[in-house]
Amino acid sequence: MSLDLDNLRQWIGRTEDTDDIASAAPVACLAATLDRDDLEPRPSDPVPPGGHWLYFLPRTRQSDLDENGHAKKGEFLPPVPLERRMWAGGRIRFTAPLLIGDAITRHSEVVDVTVKDGKSGPLVFVVVRHQVSGPGGVAIEEEHDIVYRGAPIGGPAKPPPPGKLTGKPPGEAQWKRRIEPDPVLLFRYSALIFNGHRIHYDRDYVKGEEGYPGLIVHGPLIATLLMDLCRRENPEARLSRFDYRAKSPIFDLGPFTVCGNPQDGDGASLWALDHEGRVAMTAEAEFANG
């Protein structure tokens, strides 16, 4: 497929500003979805890491959605003419807490658009920078990597054997949690982030149209589960940095595992294994004690 990179790069510098209230209900619902036994969130409680993805949700009208459930392209994000859009990774800095009840704002900017050649065809990478602020100023700085790729050619591809794409796990995990990605979990998280993408809940669509072997676990859900693993294993520490990279999808074909190892007391190396032991996501975390 021929891609007009010069046209797509015209979106670099495009900005978007949105406002919201850091309300308690989404945080409580996220805790339930993560199977946490948290107290009910109250005003001035901190929003947990990954909780900022519960706010600034798109309110795309039903008539403005593509067939796949995503918003049609060409407004804030560039109109990439490739069918598949996925989270490729990101870099997050937590500089101050967001607090329940705060009026919050997000300033977003498209900072880069690049094209690379992949095994299945061209890949378009879009980097979006976000600044999330509360009454005290900037609380979260984030760079989000989005990748676009074309539809499969010649029918659905079979998942690779363990380790072929992503290598071996980085050692034995000291922290480990097994997750069952049943359709209810995926539905609840889709509802929390108002994500209509059919790959997360429509099995006929994801297998017949996208060529995947099963429902896909959301990239931000996997990242949130890795951040949540840090909270479970190191509850006294505050997450100050979280960098993550998606390696391959996780499907609902069996339980997956989030893993981690502490690093010198002020950080952790983290990864997620799919149901066959492939490394599907890696991450590095830093903590600020106190």
C-alpha positions in Angstrom: 0.0 0.0 0.0 1.2 3.5 -0.9 1.2 5.9 2.1 1.4 9.6 1.7 3.8 10.3 4.7 4.1 14.0 3.9 0.3 14.3 4.3 0.2 12.3 7.5 3.1 14.4 9.0 1.0 17.5 8.5 -0.8 16.3 11.7 2.4 16.8 13.7 1.8 19.7 16.1 -2.0 19.3 16.1 -3.3 19.7 19.6 -6.4 19.0 21.6 -7.5 20.1 25.1 -10.1 18.4 27.2 -11.5 18.9 30.7 -12.9 16.4 33.2 -13.6 15.8 36.9 -11.6 13.1 38.6 -14.7 11.4 39.9 -14.8 8.5 42.4 -17.1 6.1 40.5 -14.7 5.1 37.7 -11.9 4.5 40.3 -14.2 2.3 42.4 -15.2 0.4 39.2 -11.6 -0.1 38.2 -10.8 -1.5 41.6 -13.6 -4.0 41.2 -12.5 -4.9 37.7 -8.9 -5.5 39.0 -10.4 -7.6 41.8 -9.0 -5.4 44.5 -10.4 -5.1 48.1 -10.0 -1.3 48.3 -11.9 1.1 50.4 -14.5 3.2 48.6 -12.6 6.2 47.1 -13.3 9.5 48.8 -12.6 13.1 47.9 -8.9 14.0 48.0 -7.9 10.3 47.7 -5.2 9.8 45.0 -6.2 8.4 41.7 -4.3 5.1 41.3 -1.6 4.7 38.5 -3.4 4.0 35.2 -6.5 5.6 36.6 -6.0 8.7 34.4 -7.1 6.6 31.4 -10.6 6.5 32.9 -11.0 10.2 32.2 -11.1 12.4 29.1 -13.0 9.7 27.3 -14.0 10.2 23.7 -17.7 11.0 23.2 -17.9 10.0 19.5 -21.5 9.9 18.2 -22.6 6.5 17.1 -23.0 7.7 13.5 -19.3 8.8 13.5 -17.9 5.4 14.3 -16.1 3.2 11.8 -17.2 -0.4 11.2 -14.6 -1.6 13.7 -16.1 0.5 16.5 -13.3 3.2 16.5 -13.9 6.8 15.8 -13.3 7.7 12.1 -9.8 9.1 11.5 -8.7 12.5 10.4 -9.6 14.8 13.2 -7.0 14.9 16.0 -5.2 11.7 14.9 -4.0 11.5 11.3 -6.1 9.6 8.7 -3.8 6.6 8.4 -5.3 4.3 5.7 -4.6 1.1 7.6 -7.3 -1.0 9.3 -5.7 -2.0 12.5 -4.8 0.4 15.3 -3.1 -0.8 18.5 -1.3 0.5 21.6 2.5 0.0 21.0 3.7 1.3 24.3 4.3 4.5 26.2 6.3 6.4 28.8 4.6 7.9 31.8 5.9 10.2 34.5 3.8 10.7 37.6 5.0 14.0 39.0 2.2 14.7 41.4 -1.0 12.9 42.5 -4.3 13.4 40.8 -6.9 13.6 43.6 -10.5 12.4 43.6 -12.8 15.4 43.1 -10.3 17.6 41.3 -11.1 19.5 38.1 -8.5 18.1 35.6 -7.4 19.0 32.1 -5.4 17.2 29.5 -3.4 18.9 26.7 -2.5 16.5 23.9 -0.2 17.0 20.9 0.8 14.8 18.0 4.6 14.9 18.1 5.7 12.4 15.5 4.4 10.3 12.6 6.8 7.7 11.0 6.5 4.7 8.6 8.4 1.5 8.9 8.3 -1.7 6.9 7.0 -4.7 8.8 6.8 -8.4 7.8 3.1 -8.0 7.0 3.4 -4.7 5.3 3.9 -1.0 6.2 3.5 0.1 9.8 2.7 3.7 10.8 3.7 4.9 14.2 2.1 7.9 15.8 3.4 9.4 19.0 1.0 11.5 21.1 2.2 13.5 24.1 -0.3 14.2 27.0 0.0 16.5 30.0 -2.6 15.9 32.6 -3.0 18.7 35.2 -4.9 19.3 38.3 -5.4 22.4 40.5 -1.7 22.3 41.5 -0.3 22.0 38.0 1.0 19.2 35.8 0.5 15.8 37.5 1.2 13.3 34.7 3.3 13.6 31.6 2.8 10.8 29.1 4.0 9.8 25.6 1.7 7.3 23.9 2.9 5.2 20.9 0.1 4.1 18.5 0.8 1.7 15.7 -1.3 1.2 12.6 -1.0 -1.9 10.3 -3.0 -3.4 7.4 -5.5 -6.2 7.4 -4.2 -9.8 7.1 -3.6 -11.2 3.7 -4.6 -14.8 2.9 -6.7 -15.5 6.0 -6.1 -15.6 9.7 -2.5 -16.2 10.9 -1.8 -18.8 13.5 -0.1 -17.6 16.7 3.6 -18.3 16.7 5.1 -21.0 18.9 6.3 -19.8 22.4 9.3 -17.6 22.3 9.6 -17.3 18.5 8.7 -13.6 18.3 9.5 -12.3 21.7 12.3 -14.4 23.2 12.4 -16.0 26.6 11.0 -14.4 29.8 13.7 -12.3 31.6 14.2 -14.8 34.5 12.1 -16.2 37.2 9.6 -13.7 38.6 9.5 -12.8 42.3 6.1 -11.1 41.7 3.5 -13.0 39.8 -0.3 -12.9 39.3 -2.4 -15.1 37.1 -5.2 -13.4 35.2 -8.2 -15.0 33.5 -9.2 -12.9 30.5 -12.8 -13.9 30.2 -15.3 -11.9 28.1 -16.7 -10.2 31.3 -13.3 -8.8 32.3 -12.8 -7.4 28.7 -16.4 -6.0 28.6 -16.1 -4.3 31.9 -12.8 -2.6 31.0 -14.1 -1.6 27.6 -17.1 0.0 29.4 -14.8 1.8 31.8 -12.8 3.5 29.0 -15.8 3.8 26.7 -13.9 1.7 24.1 -16.2 0.5 21.3 -13.4 -1.4 19.4 -15.0 -4.7 18.4 -11.8 -6.7 18.8 -12.3 -6.8 22.6 -15.9 -8.2 22.7 -17.1 -9.4 19.2 -15.7 -12.8 18.6 -17.2 -13.3 15.2 -15.8 -9.9 14.1 -12.3 -10.4 15.5 -11.9 -13.9 13.9 -13.7 -13.3 10.7 -12.7 -9.7 9.8 -9.5 -9.1 11.7 -8.1 -12.6 11.4 -7.2 -13.0 15.1 -7.7 -16.3 16.9 -9.6 -14.8 19.8 -10.7 -11.6 21.7 -7.8 -9.3 22.4 -6.9 -8.0 25.8 -6.7 -4.2 25.9 -3.1 -2.9 25.9 -4.0 -0.3 28.6 -5.5 -3.1 30.7 -2.3 -5.1 30.6 -0.3 -2.0 31.4 -2.7 -1.2 34.3 -2.4 -4.8 35.6 1.4 -4.4 35.6 1.1 -1.1 37.6 -1.4 -2.8 39.9 1.1 -5.6 40.5 3.6 -3.0 41.8 0.9 -1.6 44.1 0.2 -5.1 45.4 3.8 -6.1 46.0 5.2 -2.7 47.1 2.2 -0.9 48.6 4.2 1.8 50.5 5.9 3.1 47.4 4.5 5.7 44.9 5.0 5.0 41.2 6.9 7.8 39.7 7.8 6.4 36.2 6.3 3.6 34.1 7.7 2.8 30.6 6.0 0.0 28.7 6.2 -1.7 25.3 3.8 -4.1 23.7 5.5 -7.1 22.0 2.5 -9.1 20.8 -1.2 -9.4 21.5 -2.7 -11.4 24.4 -5.8 -13.3 23.4 -8.6 -14.8 25.6 -7.4 -18.3 24.7 -6.2 -19.0 28.3 -4.9 -17.4 31.5 -2.1 -14.9 31.2 0.4 -13.8 33.8 1.8 -10.5 35.0 5.2 -10.7 36.5 7.9 -8.6 38.0 11.2 -8.4 39.9 12.2 -5.5 42.2 15.3 -3.6 41.3 17.4 -2.2 44.2 14.3 -1.1 46.1 13.5 1.9 43.9 12.1 0.2 40.8 11.0 -3.0 39.2 11.3 -4.9 35.9 7.9 -6.1 34.7 6.5 -8.3 32.0 3.3 -10.0 30.9 3.2 -13.6 29.5 0.4 -14.8 27.3 -1.3 -18.2 27.8 1.6 -20.0 26.0 4.4 -18.3 27.8 5.3 -15.6 25.2 6.4 -12.2 26.5 3.6 -9.9 25.3 4.5 -6.7 27.2 7.6 -5.5 29.0 7.8 -2.5 31.4 10.2 -0.7 33.7 8.9 1.1 36.8 10.5 3.5 39.3 9.2 4.3 42.8 9.3 7.4 45.0 9.0 6.2 48.6 6.9 8.2 50.9 
